Amino acid sequence: MRNAAIREIRLPDDEPIILSFLHGLQDYEAAFEPDRRRDPLWAAEHWREVQHRCAERHGVMLVAEEEGRTVGWAFAHDERAELFVVESERHHGYLAELYVLPAARGHGHGRALIAACEVWARGRGHSLLNVGVLANNARAIRAYEGAGYAPYTVTMRRYL
């Protein structure tokens, strides 16, 4: 990794880059998932929802920097599983968003953001951190598997 650093976001200074990351992630996912919104308002709406969820669920928002330039971000929050999950794993962390600029991929920023979210989760008393990944996002699946994550649930769908 080249001169990388992970830090918590600083608002309002980091807001423009986070909005650009949200657009970047949406554009990336739209290439293999046609249900992604692409209208001009969605990023601002989603950003408001992320901030609300972060506050409500004791979350953390982090950015990765390389040589003074912000190149990625991650968002994690507390989550509560259903009653059929054993109590020791019911309250856990959830890695809800992660994005690294295309030019900065392969430099370890994603792995560093994941590790920082794991540190946050342990600090919250969690022994488990879950992440959701689109089934067709092979690159993200490989990255998470490389960081030690394994499939837990599969959501299936059928368009009617």
C-alpha positions in Angstrom: 0.0 0.0 0.0 1.4 3.4 -0.9 1.3 6.0 1.9 -2.2 5.0 2.9 -4.1 6.3 5.9 -7.6 5.6 7.2 -9.5 8.2 9.1 -13.1 9.1 10.1 -14.8 11.4 7.7 -14.9 15.1 8.4 -18.2 16.9 7.6 -18.8 19.0 5.7 -15.4 18.9 4.1 -15.6 15.2 2.9 -19.2 15.4 1.7 -18.4 16.2 -2.0 -16.0 13.3 -2.3 -18.4 10.9 -0.6 -21.2 11.9 -3.0 -18.8 11.3 -5.9 -18.0 7.8 -4.4 -21.7 7.0 -4.2 -22.1 7.9 -7.8 -19.0 5.8 -8.7 -20.3 2.8 -6.8 -23.7 3.1 -8.4 -22.1 3.4 -11.9 -19.9 0.4 -11.2 -22.8 -1.7 -10.0 -25.1 -0.6 -12.8 -22.8 -2.4 -15.3 -23.9 -5.8 -13.9 -27.1 -4.9 -12.0 -29.8 -3.1 -14.0 -31.9 -2.1 -10.9 -29.4 0.6 -9.8 -30.9 4.2 -9.7 -29.0 6.6 -11.9 -31.2 9.8 -11.6 -29.6 13.0 -10.4 -31.3 13.0 -6.9 -30.5 9.5 -5.7 -27.0 10.2 -4.3 -28.2 13.1 -2.1 -31.2 11.0 -0.9 -29.0 8.0 -0.2 -26.4 10.2 1.6 -29.1 11.6 3.9 -30.2 8.0 4.7 -26.6 6.9 5.4 -26.1 9.8 7.8 -29.4 9.0 9.6 -28.6 5.3 9.8 -25.0 6.0 11.0 -26.4 8.2 13.8 -29.3 5.9 14.7 -27.2 2.7 14.6 -23.9 4.0 16.2 -22.1 3.7 12.9 -18.7 4.8 11.6 -17.8 6.4 8.3 -14.2 6.2 7.2 -12.1 7.3 4.2 -8.9 6.0 2.8 -6.3 8.5 1.7 -3.2 8.0 -0.5 -0.6 10.8 -0.6 -3.1 13.3 0.7 -5.9 12.3 -1.7 -9.1 10.7 -0.6 -9.4 7.4 -2.6 -12.1 5.4 -0.9 -14.7 5.1 1.8 -16.5 2.7 4.0 -19.6 2.9 6.2 -20.4 0.3 9.0 -23.1 0.3 11.7 -24.6 -1.8 14.4 -27.1 -4.4 13.3 -29.5 -6.7 15.2 -30.3 -10.2 13.8 -33.5 -12.1 14.1 -34.4 -14.0 17.3 -33.5 -17.3 15.8 -29.8 -16.3 15.8 -28.0 -17.1 19.1 -27.7 -14.2 21.4 -23.9 -14.0 21.2 -24.2 -13.3 17.5 -27.4 -11.4 17.3 -25.9 -8.0 17.9 -23.2 -7.5 15.3 -21.6 -5.0 13.0 -22.6 -4.5 9.4 -20.3 -3.2 6.7 -22.9 -1.4 4.6 -20.8 0.5 2.0 -17.3 0.3 0.6 -15.8 2.0 -2.5 -12.4 2.6 -3.8 -11.6 4.7 -6.8 -10.7 2.6 -9.9 -7.2 4.1 -10.1 -6.5 3.2 -6.5 -7.8 -0.4 -6.6 -5.2 -3.1 -5.9 -3.2 -0.9 -3.6 -4.7 -2.3 -0.4 -7.1 0.5 0.4 -10.2 -1.8 0.4 -8.5 -4.2 2.7 -7.4 -1.3 5.0 -11.0 0.0 5.1 -12.3 -3.5 5.9 -9.7 -3.9 8.7 -10.6 -0.4 10.1 -14.3 -1.4 10.2 -13.3 -4.6 12.0 -11.5 -2.6 14.6 -14.6 -0.3 15.0 -16.8 -3.4 15.4 -14.6 -5.0 18.0 -14.6 -1.6 19.8 -18.4 -1.7 19.8 -18.2 -5.2 21.5 -19.1 -7.1 18.3 -17.6 -10.5 17.6 -19.1 -10.6 14.1 -19.1 -8.2 11.1 -21.4 -9.0 8.2 -21.3 -7.5 4.7 -23.8 -7.7 1.8 -22.4 -8.1 -1.7 -24.3 -8.2 -5.0 -24.0 -11.7 -6.4 -22.6 -10.5 -9.7 -19.9 -8.3 -8.1 -17.1 -10.9 -8.5 -14.4 -8.4 -7.6 -15.9 -7.5 -4.3 -16.6 -11.1 -3.5 -13.0 -12.0 -4.1 -11.8 -9.0 -2.0 -14.0 -10.0 1.0 -13.1 -13.7 0.7 -9.4 -12.6 0.6 -10.1 -10.7 3.9 -11.5 -13.9 5.5 -15.2 -13.5 4.9 -17.4 -16.4 3.8 -20.9 -16.7 2.4 -23.6 -16.8 5.1 -27.0 -16.2 3.4 -28.1 -16.1 -0.2 -31.0 -13.8 -1.2 -32.8 -15.1 -4.3 -35.2 -13.2 -6.5 -37.5 -13.7 -9.4 -38.9 -10.8 -11.5 -42.7 -11.3 -12.1 
